[in-house]
Amino acid sequence: MAMSQGASLLEKALGHGKNAITEQDMTNAARDREKYADPSGETMKALAWMGKNDVQVLEVPKPRVIEPQDVILKVTGTTICGSDLHLLHGAVVEMQKGDILGHEFCGRVDSVGAEVKSLKPGQRVVASFQIACGDCQYCQRKQSSQCERTNANTIENAMYGGRTAGMFGYSHFTGGFAGGQAEYVRVPYGNVNLLPLPDDVPDEKALYLSDVLATSWNCVVDTGVKDGDVVAIWGAGPIGVMCAEMSFTNGAKRVIVIDGGSGAWRLDYLTSKLPKVETLDFSKLPKGESVTSQLKNMVPGGGPDVALECVAGEYAKGWGHYFEMMLGMETDTSEIINEMITSVKNFGRCGITGVYVGFTNHFNIGSLMERGIRLIGNGQAPVHMYWEKLLQMIKDGKTDPGIMLTHRVDVSEFDELYKVFDKREMGMQKVFVQTRFSDPPAQGTPPLTKLKA
């Protein structure tokens, strides 16, 4: 990484020097909650970030309508996402103490602003994890993740050379909006960012239209998986599970999923749900072998056609990247991306869906250029482009979010859920988190699990 403007932006993003977040800044979330509290005085449970590796369930004021297009939602289902762990670990910049987390949720409309005409109290809806205005050039094309009007963060604009949409519960880098790991949430531009749900699709399936289904589908179709392709997927978490299913839906003839170490059990889970999937445990490679060499052996003719990254850039495998990240010399490791580039055949396609925040070192640009590899940043999936299609796919049985759902937990145990999920314990994949407003578990979905003694 060039130690010029990039370094200064990285330093600012990581909170070094004069731009570090102060104790005064850390009170902003609490002050705003009081300022914009519902006049009824009602409170709610909410999961808040209180510092690196510290989240707590707090009792905070219920939000109220602020803008005429706002909707206040009673949350009936929410969840934890692998990308929430990047917030927990402090890997995503611009977090402030007291921020309410959570970007995937569904619920019932509680109240609406004066300009909300398409929704009414009591209606079941699911929220898009990104916040779109509905009117800018990107929103007009349903590229909602790139909305020009809902994220005014200047550091993101300078680092990336452009803006992306605001996001619920995902730091001030993406707008600073309170998230949905709570019993109520304020949804800006409610006419745009809430999708009505039919009675025959329960919350345990509809919830995942908020993010994971759109993210997985976008990874597959944006990277260009097509009939006859061999697809390699890095990561057997919920996104990897759904990408495997959806790759077959889009015509792939073979799907190979790579995971290992503390996540090796996920490979067994995946094959129990999708027996056609082949697996590769990177933690059990023969001496002298690599993921790349194994994939070349498994796929004659030069390796897979397509590589899908469903992990993220936070997890260093080698000591070099580990120390560089610890010292603030990079925000993300390039190791998995390099594996993808060297593993696919010449003119292969590599799609990045896992979260990468800023800068990386030791990137194998030579292989990318010389072998004609297509490296595609899939971006935050444009939920609005896909969610109606995906809802119909659920109704038609063409995709089943149930294959990744393993647990149901109460919102009061959200802090404990983060610990279990971070350690990859209890065979936990996707979780449905209930609130006091939730319906009883739908038929065939997991019963309530108690995490605390």
N, C-alpha and C positions, 0 to 999 in steps of 0.2 A: 504494500500500500504506500502510495506517495505521501511523504510526511509534510503536506502543505495544507491546502484547504480541507482535504479529506481528514487529516489528523485533527485539525481544530474542530471540525464537526463531530468527529468520533469522540473527542475529549468532552465536548459539550453534551453529547448524547449520554455518555456514561456518567455524567455528573461530576467531573473533575473541575477544579479551579473555581473561578468566580461565578460560573453558571450552575454550580451544584444546588440542589433543592435545599432550602432552609427550613428550620422548624416552623417559621411563620407560614411558609408555603404548605406545610403538612396539615395545617388546620383548615385549609380551604374547603375540603370535602365536607367536614362537619358544619362549617358556617353556611355553606350552600344548602345543605339539607335542612337546616333550621329556616333559612330564608325562603325556601320554596316548599315548605311543609304544608300538607293539607290542613285547612283550618279546623277540621274535626278533631285534631289532636291524636288521631289514630297512629299507632306505631306498627312496625313490621320487623321481622327477622331478615337480616341481610348479611352476606359474606363480604368482608372488607379486607383489603390488603393493608397490613400494618407494618410492613418492612420486609426485607429479604427473608424468605422462608418462614414468614409469619402471616397467617390469615386467621381471622376470628369472626365468629357469628355475633353480630351486634343487634341491639334493639334500637332502631332509628325511626325518624318520622316517615310516614307515608308521603310520597310525592303528590303534587297537585298539577293541574293543567297550568302551563305557563304561556305557551303560544297557541294561537287559534287552531292549528292543525295537530295539536297534541292529543294523544290517547293515553289514559291511565289504564294499565292492564293488571288484573288479578292473575298472578302467575300460577298456573295449574301444573306446569311441568318445566323443569330446567335440568341442566346437566353440567358435567365437567368435561372439558376438552383437553387434549394433549397440549394444545397451544396455551392453555391456562397455566401450565407448569412453567412456561417461559416467564410468565409474570411472577409466579411464586418465587422463582429463582433469581429474579431481578435482571433477567437477560433482555427484557424489553424496556426501552428507555422511557423516561418521563412519567414514571409511576409516582403517585403521591399517597402518603399515609391516609388511610380512611376511604380510599376509592372502593366503590362497590364493583365487584367483578361479575363476569358472566355474559356471554354473547349468544347463547342458544336458549330460547325459551318460547313457550306457548302459553295461552291463557284465555281468559274471558274479559271482554271489555267492561271496565268499571265506569269510566266517565270519558267524555269526549269534548274537545274544543269546539268553538262556534263554527269553524269551517270544515269540520269532519262530517261529510254527508253520506259516506258509503258504509259506515259502521254504526252499530247501536249497542247500548249496554246489554250485557249478557251473551253477546255473540262470541263463538269460539274462533280463535285466530292463532296463527303462528307468526313470529316476527322474523324478519331478515336480520342476520347478525350485523350487516353493514347498514348505515343510515343514508338513504338516498333522498334527494330533493324532488325528483320526478320531472324536473324541467330543464336541467342543463344538457349540453350536447351528449354527454355519456349516458345520462339517465334516459334520454329520448331513444337511445339505441339499446336500452336495457343493460348497459354496462355499468350496473349500479355500484360496483366496487370502486369505480373511479370518479364518483360524483365530485364535482368541482366546488360545491357550496357547503358541505357539512363538516369540513375539517380545516380549521384555520391555523393549524400548527405550523410555525415558521421553520422549525428545525427539520421536520420531515420534508417540507418543500425544498429546502436548501440541500439536504442530503440526497434526495431522490431526483431532483430536477423536475418535480411536479407533485401535485397533490393526489391523495387517494381519499376515499370516502371516510367519514366518521364511522366508528364502530362502538357497539355497546361494550362497556366493561373492559376496555382494552388500552388503558393508559391515555395520558394527555397527548401522546404522540399521534393518536388517532381520534382526537377531539375531546377526550375527557368526559364522555357520556357515562352516567351511572348504568351498571349492568343489571342483568336479570337473574343473578343468583340471589334472589330475594322474593318476598311475597307480593310486592307490587313493583312496577317499573313504569317510568314515563317514556313513551314512544313518540319522538318527534316525527312530523310528516306521516301521521298515522294512516292517512288515505293511501300512502305509497308503500309503507314498510310493514304492513300487516296483511296476511293472506287469509281470507275466510276458510274455515274447515268444514267438510261435510260430516254428518253424524256417523257415517260408516267407517271413518278412519279415526281410531282412538289416539289420544295424546301420545301414547307410547310409541306410535309410528310417526305421527304428524310432527312431533317436536323436532325431529332430525332434518326436516326441511329447512330449518333455521340456518344450518351450516353444513353438517357432515355429508349429507346426501348431495347437495349442490357442489361442495368442494371436491368430492370424489368424482362425480360426473364430469365436472369441468376439467379435472386432471386427466381423465381418460380421453375426452373428446378434443380438448384443446391441444394435447400432445399428439393426437391423431392416430389413436389405436384403430386398426381397421381389420377387415377379414383376413385371416391367415397369419396374423402377426404373432410372434413370440414376445411376451411382455415380462419384464423383470420388475418387481416392486420392492423397494427398500422400506421395510417397516410393516409389521403385522398387527399394528394397532387398529382402531376402528376405521380410520381412513384407508389403511391398507386392505382391510377386509372388504370394504365396499368397492374399492378400486379393482380388487380381484374379481368380484361378482360382476361389476359393470364392464370390465374388459372382456369377459366372456360374452356378455350381452351385446357388446359392440363388435363381436366377431373374432376375437383372439382365439388361436388354436391351442396355445399353451400359455400358462401363467406360472411364473416362479417367484416366490416371495422369500426375501432375505431378512432374517432377524437373528437374535442370539443373545448370549449372556443372560441377564435377568429377564429378558423378554422372550427367551426360547420357548417357554410354555405356550406363547401365543401361536406358534407355528402348529402345535398339536391342536389347539382350539380351532384354528382356521381350517385345517383339513377335516375336522369333525363336522364343520358346517359346509365346506366346499371341497369334497373329496378329489375333484379334478385338479386342484392346485398342487404344484410341486413346491418343495421347500428347500432352503439352504441355510444351515445354521453356521454363521460366521465364526462362532466361538468354538467350533469343533472341526476346523479345517485341518487337513493333513499338514505335517511339517513341510514348509517350503511352498505351500499353496496359498492363493489369495482368492478373494471373492471373484475377481476378474478371471483368473485362470480356471476356477471351477465352472463359471458360467460359459466360458469358451468351450470347455469339455462337454457341458450339458447340452449346448446348442451348436451343432455342426454348422459350418458356413460362416463363422466369424462372430457368433454371439447373438443375443436377443436383438430384435428389431427396435424395441422401445424399452426405455427405462423410466420408471416413475418414482420420484422421491417423495416419501410420505413420512419423513422422520423429523427434519429440521436441522438447522446449522449450529445448535447449541452444544451438541454432544461430541466432544473430541475423543477420538480413538487413540491417538498417539500423544506422547508427552510433549512434543514440539508445539502442537496446537493448544494443548491444555495450558501450558505456561504462557503462550502468547495471548490467549484469552484472559487468563488471570491477570496479566500485566496491562491489559487494555490495548494491546497491539492489534487486535482484530476483535470483531464481535461474533464472527461465525467461522466455523471450520469448513474447509473445502474438501475434506477427505471423502465423504460419500459422493459428492458431485464428481470428483476425480474418478472414483470407482465406476460410476455410471458411464462416464465418457469413455473410459478404456474398455468397458465390458461390452458395449453395444457394437454391432457390426459397422463398417464404414457407411457413412450417410445415415446412421441411426438417429433416433430422436430421444431426447432426454427432457422430461418435464419436471419442474420443481414446484411442488405444492406445499412441502413443509416450510415452516416460518424461518426466513432469513432476515435479519434486522438491518445490517449495515455493511461491513467490509470484511473481506477474507484474504488470506495470504496463500501462496504456493498453489495457485490455481493452474491446472494443466491446460493452458491455452494453446499450446503447441499441438496436442492431440486433437483438440476441438477444431483447429483450423486445417491441419494437414489431412485429417480423415473425413472432413466434411460433416462433422456432427452438428445436428440441430439442437441447440440448448434453448429451452423454452421456459421462461418464467411464467407459470400459470396464473400468478397473481392471486389476490383474494377473490374467490369465485364470485361472479356476478349472480347472486341468488335470484334476482328478479327475472333473469333470462331463462332460468331453468325450473323454478319451483312449481309452476302449474303443470309442466310436463312430468316432473317427478311425482307430484301428487297423483296424477293419472296412472303413472307406472306402479305406484303402491296399490291403487284401487284395482288395477288389472293383474296384479301379482307378478309383474315383470321385475320388481326389485323389492327386497324384503329387509327393512331396517332391523327386524328382529334377530337377524343372524349375528349382530354385534352387541345386542342388549343382554347383559348378564346380571345386573343388580338393580334394586330399587332401594333408595335411601331417603330419609326425611331431611328437610332443609335445616333442621336444628343440629344435624351432625355434619354439616358441610365442611367444617374445619378438619374434622377427623377424616372425611372422605379425601381431602387433598393429600393427607399423609399416606393413606393406603394406596391411592392412585399413583402418587409419585414413586412409591416403592415397588409398584407393579405386583402387589400382593392380592391374595384371595381370588386369583383368576379373574380379575376385574377388567372388562373391556369398556363398553359404553354403559353408563348408569342413568337411570331415570330418577330424578330428585323430586319428591312430592312436597307440596305445601298444604296448609290448612284448607286451601281451595280445590285441591285435586279430587278427582273421582277415584273410586276404588280401582285396584289394578285390573286392567283389561284381561280377558281370557287369554291364557297362554303366555302371559308376561310374568317376570319374576315377582315373588312376594317381597314384602318389606324386610330388609336386613338391618339389624341393629349393630352399629359399629362400636359404640361405647358401652362399657360394662354397667 
